[in-house]
Amino acid sequence: MSTVVEQPGGDVTEPGRGGRGLLMVGLGVGAAVLIGGGAYAAVQFLGTDGAQPDSVLPASAAAYVRVDVDPSLGTKVAAVRFFQGLDPEAQARLESGEWREYVWEKLAQDGDVPGDLDYESDIEPWLGDRAGVAIVPNGEEEPLVAVALQVSDGEAALATLDRVRADSAGEDQFDYYLDGNYVVLARTEQLDLVRAAAEQGTLDDHDAYAQDMADLGDAGVASFWVDMERAAGLEDAALRGAAALGAPGTAMTEGLTDEHRAIVSGRTAGALRLSPDAIEIHGIAHGNEAFAMPTGDSSQLVLDLPADTAAALSLENGADWVQSVWDLTSGIDADLVQGVTDDAAERGFTLPDDLQAVLGDSMTIAVGPGLVDAIQEMSGETLALPQLPVAYRAETDTAAVQSLLTDAGVPSLLVRQRTDEGVLTLGVSQGYVDSVASPEGRLGDDARFTGAVADADEADQVLFVDANAFEEDYLAEIEDEDARTALERLAAVGWSTVVTGADESRFTLRLIADE
């Protein structure tokens, strides 16, 4: 249970509505937002001791976002700045651990801080490393929004906030109170409700949240948690606000009808993590009772693509995914499903059967090196088929897919194909089709692929892009020198999803740097 120890009688201004609103929130939650580069920068999280923001925010939250940055680790930023596109000044300040000063100076340049506040004397003595934001359903159209900002000297923090309050008199107001090593801020009319909700229980003692964060593991420099059922009850405007703060799961419930919202369940959690050669967003999702995700082993054809594959997309158990989505959608809107079915039938296709055949038990799409050159060599003056290094490969009912091509009127001369023990490979270049079906080296053994794609050997969904394979084609088009230099450090991008149960999965987005 969270205990309120002090509540000053002052207010601060709501961001976006008053100009200086939640200035201290901007310093905390925005600590990793570098205005100059317009990108996120952070440093390696060491799991420092002490209470987290979740210890003072309500357990009834629908969404929670946390930032935890230790400025003493600023030099670690150099290890991952390849993806940042920061200007030299930003890099220098980060490497010296001066992220607080940098953000303050940017706010001051924009006129968003009182002119009589001095960073060294008024801010630095009390500003902590952590901040959290909770969005709490309140049975009203507008939910409660509470911010917890870590402070090392509560009295000094309150004195500064009082000065900000006085300077923003007459604007939309916020209020605040001190709870342990955190200042909790909310709109004036919401503060008592936030405090009362926290007194009923804090997020760190909420069993579901605690279990989710334990399952997530390392919470990294930033993390988020969303209760999808609670989020589904929020108005769309609140959901957009939550997504903007860094809780991406909330965007999934925006625009849903009442029927859709009624079946939304489950929770998702994620963390931004950094290592010397990579940045990743890792997350877990589970508890969605309305949708059963397919499970089971498959061939994972993506692993057997050529080692020099420039980009790949794959899906395991695709036919089962189609059936699950079809069943769910039919239960929500039978008329919509019937309309889609009838429309497809008029065009000679049978749904969902034909789509299941296309995706099969294991499906992958591969792009080989030299795609851009091949496209540039295409000419409308020749009737020659383009030799594009692109191929579709699936373990499926090969005869059914071939029949679909015929029914769709695709000329046999346009599509090159081969069948190998129940696996169909299609493309426009016979040479590339053959190389995909019988590669000299496997993508699954390539270090760049396995470095970018987490859990590649068991992933149910994979997206992989070898950035170096396209570097010569896109870098010259980037005019900003700093952004171009940063992108030169990017080696590859990978996404993977691993289904661990009918209602459980984990996902990872990873960017890796050149050696």
C-alpha positions as CSV (number, residue, x, y, z in Angstrom):
1,M,0.0,0.0,0.0
2,S,1.3,3.4,-0.9
3,T,1.4,6.0,1.8
4,V,1.0,9.7,1.0
5,V,3.3,11.8,3.2
6,E,2.7,15.3,1.9
7,Q,0.6,17.2,-0.5
8,P,1.5,20.8,-1.2
9,G,-1.2,23.1,-2.2
10,G,0.0,24.0,-5.6
11,D,-0.5,23.2,-9.2
12,V,1.4,22.8,-12.4
13,T,0.2,23.0,-16.0
14,E,-1.0,20.2,-18.3
15,P,1.4,19.6,-21.2
16,G,0.0,20.6,-24.5
17,R,-2.6,22.8,-23.0
18,G,-0.5,25.4,-21.1
19,G,3.0,25.5,-22.5
20,R,5.0,24.6,-19.4
21,G,2.8,21.7,-18.2
22,L,4.3,18.9,-16.3
23,L,7.8,20.3,-16.9
24,M,9.2,17.8,-14.5
25,V,7.5,15.0,-16.3
26,G,9.2,16.1,-19.5
27,L,12.5,15.8,-17.7
28,G,11.7,12.4,-16.4
29,V,9.7,10.5,-19.0
30,G,11.3,12.5,-21.7
31,A,14.8,11.9,-20.4
32,A,15.4,9.4,-23.3
33,V,13.8,11.6,-25.9
34,L,16.5,13.7,-27.5
35,I,14.8,16.6,-29.2
36,G,17.8,17.5,-31.3
37,G,18.0,14.1,-33.0
38,G,14.3,13.3,-32.8
39,A,15.2,9.8,-31.7
40,Y,15.4,7.7,-28.5
41,A,18.7,7.4,-26.8
42,A,19.3,5.4,-23.7
43,V,22.0,3.6,-21.8
44,Q,22.5,0.1,-20.4
45,F,20.2,-0.6,-17.5
46,L,22.0,-2.2,-14.5
47,G,18.9,-2.9,-12.4
48,T,19.8,-0.4,-9.7
49,D,18.3,-0.8,-6.3
50,G,15.3,1.1,-4.9
51,A,11.6,1.6,-5.5
52,Q,10.3,1.8,-9.1
53,P,7.5,4.1,-10.2
54,D,5.1,1.2,-10.0
55,S,5.3,1.3,-6.2
56,V,3.4,4.6,-6.0
57,L,0.9,4.3,-9.0
58,P,-2.5,2.6,-8.8
59,A,-2.9,-1.1,-9.3
60,S,-6.0,-0.4,-11.3
61,A,-4.0,1.0,-14.2
62,A,-4.8,-0.1,-17.8
63,A,-1.4,1.0,-19.1
64,Y,1.9,1.8,-17.6
65,V,5.1,3.1,-19.1
66,R,8.4,3.4,-17.3
67,V,11.8,5.0,-18.1
68,D,14.9,4.1,-16.0
69,V,18.1,5.8,-17.1
70,D,21.4,6.0,-15.1
71,P,23.4,9.0,-16.4
72,S,26.6,7.5,-15.0
73,L,26.4,5.0,-17.9
74,G,26.3,7.6,-20.6
75,T,29.5,6.3,-22.2
76,K,27.5,3.1,-23.1
77,V,25.5,5.1,-25.6
78,A,28.5,5.0,-28.0
79,A,27.9,1.3,-28.3
80,V,24.4,1.7,-29.8
81,R,24.4,5.2,-31.3
82,F,24.6,3.7,-34.8
83,F,20.8,3.7,-34.9
84,Q,20.2,7.1,-33.3
85,G,21.0,9.6,-36.0
86,L,22.1,12.1,-33.3
87,D,23.9,15.2,-34.0
88,P,27.5,15.4,-32.7
89,E,26.5,17.7,-29.8
90,A,23.9,15.2,-28.6
91,Q,26.4,12.3,-28.8
92,A,29.0,14.2,-26.8
93,R,26.6,15.2,-24.1
94,L,25.2,11.7,-23.8
95,E,28.7,10.1,-23.6
96,S,29.6,12.4,-20.8
97,G,26.4,11.5,-18.9
98,E,24.8,14.9,-19.3
99,W,21.4,13.8,-20.7
100,R,19.6,15.8,-18.0
101,E,21.4,19.0,-18.9
102,Y,20.9,18.4,-22.6
103,V,17.1,17.9,-22.3
104,W,16.8,20.9,-20.0
105,E,18.7,23.2,-22.4
106,K,16.4,22.0,-25.3
107,L,13.3,22.8,-23.2
108,A,14.7,26.2,-22.3
109,Q,15.5,27.0,-26.0
110,D,11.8,26.2,-26.8
111,G,10.7,28.5,-24.0
112,D,9.1,25.7,-22.1
113,V,10.8,26.4,-18.7
114,P,10.5,29.4,-16.4
115,G,13.3,31.8,-17.2
116,D,14.3,32.2,-13.6
117,L,15.0,28.5,-13.0
118,D,18.6,27.4,-13.1
119,Y,19.4,23.8,-13.8
120,E,22.4,23.4,-11.6
121,S,20.8,25.0,-8.5
122,D,17.1,24.2,-9.0
123,I,16.9,20.9,-10.8
124,E,20.1,18.9,-10.6
125,P,20.1,18.6,-6.8
126,W,16.8,16.5,-6.7
127,L,16.1,15.0,-10.1
128,G,16.2,11.2,-10.1
129,D,16.7,8.6,-12.7
130,R,13.2,7.1,-13.0
131,A,9.8,8.1,-14.1
132,G,6.5,6.3,-14.8
133,V,3.1,7.1,-16.3
134,A,-0.1,5.2,-15.5
135,I,-3.4,5.5,-17.3
136,V,-6.2,4.5,-15.0
137,P,-9.8,3.8,-16.0
138,N,-12.2,5.9,-13.9
139,G,-15.6,5.0,-15.2
140,E,-15.6,8.4,-17.0
141,E,-14.9,9.3,-20.6
142,E,-11.5,10.8,-19.6
143,P,-9.3,8.4,-17.5
144,L,-7.0,9.3,-14.7
145,V,-3.4,10.0,-15.8
146,A,-0.8,9.9,-13.1
147,V,2.9,10.5,-13.4
148,A,5.5,9.4,-10.8
149,L,8.9,11.2,-11.0
150,Q,11.8,10.0,-8.9
151,V,13.5,12.6,-6.6
152,S,16.5,12.4,-4.5
153,D,15.5,15.4,-2.3
154,G,11.7,15.7,-1.9
155,E,11.7,19.1,-0.2
156,A,13.9,20.6,-3.0
157,A,11.7,19.1,-5.7
158,L,8.5,20.5,-4.1
159,A,10.1,23.9,-3.8
160,T,10.9,23.9,-7.5
161,L,7.4,22.7,-8.4
162,D,5.9,25.4,-6.3
163,R,7.9,28.0,-8.3
164,V,6.7,26.4,-11.6
165,R,3.1,26.5,-10.2
166,A,3.4,30.2,-9.4
167,D,4.8,31.0,-12.8
168,S,1.9,29.1,-14.6
169,A,-0.9,30.7,-12.6
170,G,-4.1,31.1,-14.7
171,E,-3.2,28.2,-17.0
172,D,-4.7,24.7,-16.9
173,Q,-3.6,23.3,-13.6
174,F,-1.9,20.2,-12.2
175,D,-1.4,19.2,-8.6
176,Y,1.1,16.9,-6.9
177,Y,2.2,15.2,-3.7
178,L,5.3,13.5,-2.4
179,D,5.2,9.8,-1.8
180,G,8.5,8.4,-0.6
181,N,11.1,9.1,-3.2
182,Y,8.6,10.0,-5.8
183,V,6.5,13.1,-6.7
184,V,3.1,12.0,-8.1
185,L,1.5,14.5,-10.4
186,A,-2.0,14.6,-12.0
187,R,-4.5,17.2,-13.1
188,T,-5.9,19.1,-10.2
189,E,-9.3,17.6,-10.4
190,Q,-7.9,14.1,-10.7
191,L,-5.2,14.2,-8.0
192,D,-7.4,13.1,-5.1
193,L,-8.8,10.2,-7.2
194,V,-5.3,9.1,-8.1
195,R,-4.2,9.2,-4.5
196,A,-7.3,7.2,-3.4
197,A,-6.7,4.6,-6.1
198,A,-3.1,4.2,-5.0
199,E,-4.1,3.8,-1.4
200,Q,-6.3,0.9,-2.5
201,G,-3.2,-0.8,-3.9
202,T,-0.2,-0.1,-6.0
203,L,0.8,-1.6,-9.3
204,D,3.9,-3.4,-7.9
205,D,1.5,-5.4,-5.6
206,H,-0.9,-6.3,-8.5
207,D,-0.5,-10.1,-9.0
208,A,-1.0,-10.1,-12.8
209,Y,1.4,-7.2,-13.3
210,A,4.0,-8.7,-11.0
211,Q,3.8,-12.0,-12.8
212,D,4.0,-10.4,-16.2
213,M,7.1,-8.4,-15.3
214,A,8.7,-11.5,-13.8
215,D,8.0,-13.4,-17.0
216,L,9.4,-10.5,-19.1
217,G,12.7,-10.6,-17.3
218,D,15.1,-7.7,-17.7
219,A,13.0,-4.6,-17.9
220,G,15.7,-2.6,-19.7
221,V,16.0,1.1,-19.9
222,A,12.3,1.5,-20.6
223,S,9.3,-0.8,-20.3
224,F,5.5,-0.9,-20.8
225,W,2.6,-3.0,-19.6
226,V,-1.0,-3.1,-20.8
227,D,-4.1,-4.8,-19.5
228,M,-5.9,-5.2,-22.8
229,E,-9.4,-5.7,-21.2
230,R,-9.0,-2.5,-19.2
231,A,-7.6,-0.7,-22.2
232,A,-10.5,-1.7,-24.3
233,G,-12.8,0.2,-22.1
234,L,-11.0,3.5,-22.6
235,E,-12.1,6.1,-25.1
236,D,-10.1,6.2,-28.4
237,A,-8.5,9.6,-27.5
238,A,-7.1,8.1,-24.3
239,L,-5.8,5.1,-26.2
240,R,-4.0,7.3,-28.6
241,G,-2.4,9.2,-25.7
242,A,-1.3,5.9,-24.1
243,A,0.3,4.7,-27.4
244,A,2.1,8.1,-27.7
245,L,3.5,7.6,-24.3
246,G,5.0,4.3,-25.3
247,A,2.3,1.6,-24.6
248,P,1.9,0.2,-28.1
249,G,-0.6,-2.5,-27.1
250,T,-3.3,0.2,-26.5
251,A,-3.4,1.0,-30.2
252,M,-4.8,-2.4,-30.9
253,T,-8.0,-1.6,-29.1
254,E,-8.6,1.8,-30.8
255,G,-11.6,2.0,-33.1
256,L,-13.2,-1.2,-31.9
257,T,-17.0,-1.7,-31.7
258,D,-18.7,-2.6,-28.5
259,E,-18.8,-6.2,-29.7
260,H,-15.1,-6.2,-30.4
261,R,-14.3,-4.7,-27.0
262,A,-16.3,-7.3,-25.2
263,I,-14.0,-10.1,-26.3
264,V,-10.7,-8.3,-25.8
265,S,-8.7,-9.9,-23.0
266,G,-5.1,-10.7,-22.0
267,R,-2.1,-8.6,-21.2
268,T,1.2,-7.6,-22.9
269,A,4.4,-6.3,-21.6
270,G,7.7,-5.2,-23.2
271,A,11.1,-3.8,-22.6
272,L,13.7,-1.7,-24.5
273,R,17.1,-3.3,-24.0
274,L,20.5,-2.4,-25.2
275,S,23.7,-4.3,-25.6
276,P,27.1,-3.3,-27.1
277,D,26.0,-4.3,-30.6
278,A,22.3,-4.2,-30.6
279,I,19.0,-2.6,-29.5
280,E,15.9,-4.7,-29.0
281,I,12.3,-4.4,-27.9
282,H,11.3,-7.7,-26.3
283,G,7.8,-8.5,-25.1
284,I,5.4,-11.1,-24.0
285,A,1.6,-11.4,-24.6
286,H,-0.8,-13.9,-23.0
287,G,-4.3,-14.4,-21.7
288,N,-6.3,-13.7,-24.9
289,E,-9.1,-16.1,-24.3
290,A,-11.0,-15.3,-27.5
291,F,-8.3,-16.2,-29.9
292,A,-6.4,-19.5,-29.9
293,M,-3.0,-19.2,-31.5
294,P,-1.8,-22.2,-33.5
295,T,1.0,-24.3,-31.8
296,G,3.1,-27.2,-33.0
297,D,6.3,-27.9,-34.9
298,S,6.8,-27.0,-38.6
299,S,9.4,-27.1,-41.2
300,Q,10.6,-23.5,-40.8
301,L,11.6,-23.2,-44.4
302,V,13.0,-19.7,-43.8
303,L,16.0,-21.3,-42.1
304,D,16.8,-23.2,-45.3
305,L,16.9,-20.1,-47.6
306,P,20.3,-19.1,-49.2
307,A,22.8,-17.6,-46.7
308,D,23.0,-14.5,-48.8
309,T,19.2,-13.7,-48.6
310,A,18.8,-10.0,-48.4
311,A,15.2,-10.0,-46.9
312,A,12.9,-12.7,-45.8
313,L,9.3,-13.0,-44.4
314,S,7.9,-16.3,-43.0
315,L,4.9,-17.7,-41.2
316,E,4.6,-21.1,-39.6
317,N,1.3,-23.0,-39.3
318,G,-0.3,-20.4,-41.6
319,A,-3.3,-22.5,-42.5
320,D,-4.1,-22.8,-38.9
321,W,-3.7,-19.1,-38.3
322,V,-6.2,-18.5,-41.2
323,Q,-8.7,-20.8,-39.6
324,S,-8.3,-19.2,-36.1
325,V,-8.8,-15.7,-37.5
326,W,-11.7,-16.9,-39.7
327,D,-13.5,-18.5,-36.7
328,L,-13.0,-15.4,-34.5
329,T,-14.2,-13.0,-37.2
330,S,-17.2,-15.2,-38.0
331,G,-18.2,-15.0,-34.4
332,I,-18.0,-11.2,-34.3
333,D,-19.4,-10.3,-37.7
334,A,-20.9,-13.2,-39.6
335,D,-22.3,-10.9,-42.3
336,L,-18.9,-9.4,-43.0
337,V,-17.4,-12.9,-43.4
338,Q,-20.2,-14.0,-45.6
339,G,-19.8,-10.9,-47.8
340,V,-16.1,-11.6,-48.2
341,T,-16.7,-15.2,-49.0
342,D,-19.3,-14.4,-51.7
343,D,-17.1,-11.8,-53.2
344,A,-14.2,-14.2,-53.5
345,A,-16.5,-16.9,-55.0
346,E,-17.5,-14.5,-57.7
347,R,-13.9,-14.3,-58.7
348,G,-13.5,-18.1,-58.6
349,F,-11.9,-18.5,-55.2
350,T,-13.0,-20.4,-52.1
351,L,-12.3,-18.9,-48.7
352,P,-10.8,-19.7,-46.4
353,D,-9.5,-22.9,-48.2
354,D,-7.5,-21.1,-50.9
355,L,-5.8,-18.8,-48.5
356,Q,-4.9,-21.7,-46.3
357,A,-3.3,-23.5,-49.2
358,V,-1.2,-20.4,-50.0
359,L,0.1,-20.1,-46.5
360,G,0.4,-23.9,-45.9
361,D,2.2,-25.4,-42.9
362,S,5.3,-23.3,-43.5
363,M,5.7,-20.4,-45.9
364,T,8.5,-18.0,-46.6
365,I,9.1,-15.2,-49.1
366,A,12.7,-14.5,-50.0
367,V,14.5,-11.6,-51.7
368,G,18.0,-12.2,-52.9
369,P,20.9,-9.8,-53.4
370,G,20.8,-7.6,-56.5
371,L,17.0,-6.9,-56.4
372,V,17.4,-3.2,-57.0
373,D,19.8,-3.7,-59.8
374,A,17.5,-6.1,-61.5
375,I,14.6,-3.7,-61.2
376,Q,16.7,-0.9,-62.7
377,E,17.6,-3.1,-65.6
378,M,14.0,-3.7,-66.5
379,S,12.8,-1.9,-69.6
380,G,9.5,-1.4,-71.3
381,E,11.2,-1.8,-74.7
382,T,11.8,-5.5,-74.2
383,L,9.5,-8.5,-73.8
384,A,12.1,-10.4,-71.8
385,L,10.9,-11.6,-68.4
386,P,12.5,-9.7,-65.5
387,Q,15.0,-11.9,-63.7
388,L,14.1,-10.7,-60.2
389,P,15.6,-12.5,-57.3
390,V,12.3,-13.0,-55.5
391,A,10.7,-16.3,-54.5
392,Y,7.8,-17.8,-52.6
393,R,8.3,-21.2,-51.0
394,A,5.7,-23.2,-49.0
395,E,5.1,-26.6,-47.6
396,T,1.5,-27.1,-48.6
397,D,-0.9,-28.8,-51.1
398,T,1.3,-27.9,-54.1
399,A,-1.4,-29.0,-56.6
400,A,-3.9,-26.6,-55.0
401,V,-1.6,-23.6,-55.2
402,Q,-0.7,-24.4,-58.8
403,S,-4.4,-24.7,-59.6
404,L,-5.0,-21.3,-58.0
405,L,-2.4,-19.8,-60.3
406,T,-4.1,-21.3,-63.4
407,D,-7.5,-20.1,-62.2
408,A,-6.2,-16.6,-61.6
409,G,-4.9,-16.5,-65.2
410,V,-1.3,-16.2,-64.4
411,P,0.7,-17.2,-67.5
412,S,2.8,-20.3,-67.1
413,L,5.7,-18.5,-68.8
414,L,5.7,-15.8,-66.2
415,V,6.1,-18.0,-63.1
416,R,9.0,-20.4,-62.7
417,Q,8.4,-23.2,-60.3
418,R,9.6,-26.5,-58.9
419,T,8.3,-29.0,-56.4
420,D,10.5,-30.8,-53.9
421,E,8.8,-33.4,-51.6
422,G,5.7,-31.4,-50.9
423,V,7.4,-28.0,-51.0
424,L,6.5,-25.6,-53.8
425,T,8.9,-22.8,-54.9
426,L,7.7,-20.1,-57.2
427,G,9.5,-17.1,-58.8
428,V,10.2,-15.3,-62.0
429,S,13.8,-16.3,-62.3
430,Q,14.4,-20.1,-62.7
431,G,18.0,-19.6,-61.5
432,Y,16.9,-17.9,-58.3
433,V,14.1,-20.5,-57.8
434,D,16.6,-23.3,-58.0
435,S,19.1,-21.5,-55.6
436,V,16.3,-21.0,-53.0
437,A,15.3,-24.7,-53.3
438,S,18.9,-26.0,-53.2
439,P,21.1,-23.4,-51.5
440,E,24.8,-23.8,-51.0
441,G,24.6,-22.3,-47.5
442,R,21.7,-21.9,-45.1
443,L,20.3,-18.6,-43.8
444,G,19.7,-20.3,-40.5
445,D,23.5,-20.7,-40.1
446,D,24.3,-17.1,-41.0
447,A,25.6,-15.0,-38.0
448,R,23.9,-11.8,-39.2
449,F,20.5,-13.5,-39.5
450,T,20.7,-15.3,-36.1
451,G,22.0,-12.1,-34.5
452,A,19.1,-10.1,-35.8
453,V,16.3,-12.7,-35.4
454,A,15.8,-13.8,-31.8
455,D,15.0,-17.5,-31.3
456,A,15.2,-18.0,-35.1
457,D,15.2,-21.8,-34.7
458,E,11.8,-21.8,-33.1
459,A,10.1,-18.6,-34.4
460,D,6.6,-18.8,-35.8
461,Q,6.9,-15.5,-37.6
462,V,10.0,-13.9,-39.0
463,L,10.9,-10.7,-40.7
464,F,14.6,-10.2,-41.7
465,V,16.3,-7.4,-43.6
466,D,20.0,-7.3,-44.3
467,A,20.5,-3.5,-44.3
468,N,24.0,-3.8,-45.8
469,A,22.5,-5.5,-48.9
470,F,20.6,-2.3,-49.7
471,E,23.1,0.3,-48.3
472,E,24.4,1.4,-51.6
473,D,20.9,2.0,-52.9
474,Y,19.4,4.1,-50.1
475,L,22.3,5.9,-48.3
476,A,22.9,8.2,-51.2
477,E,19.3,9.5,-51.0
478,I,19.7,10.6,-47.3
479,E,20.7,14.2,-47.2
480,D,21.3,14.6,-43.5
481,E,24.9,13.7,-42.8
482,D,24.3,12.6,-39.2
483,A,21.4,10.4,-40.1
484,R,23.4,8.8,-43.0
485,T,26.4,8.2,-40.7
486,A,24.1,6.5,-38.2
487,L,22.4,4.3,-40.7
488,E,25.8,3.2,-42.0
489,R,26.3,1.5,-38.6
490,L,23.1,-0.5,-39.1
491,A,23.8,-4.1,-40.2
492,A,20.4,-5.8,-40.1
493,V,16.9,-5.7,-38.6
494,G,14.9,-8.7,-37.4
495,W,11.5,-9.5,-36.0
496,S,10.4,-12.8,-34.5
497,T,7.4,-14.2,-32.7
498,V,7.4,-17.4,-30.8
499,V,4.0,-19.0,-29.9
500,T,4.5,-20.8,-26.5
501,G,0.8,-21.7,-26.0
502,A,-2.7,-21.1,-27.3
503,D,-2.8,-17.8,-25.5
504,E,0.9,-17.1,-24.9
505,S,3.7,-15.7,-27.1
506,R,6.9,-13.7,-27.0
507,F,8.2,-11.3,-29.6
508,T,11.4,-9.4,-30.3
509,L,12.4,-6.6,-32.6
510,R,16.1,-6.3,-32.9
511,L,18.6,-4.0,-34.7
512,I,22.2,-5.0,-34.9
513,A,25.3,-3.0,-35.7
514,D,28.2,-3.7,-38.0
515,E,31.1,-5.3,-36.3
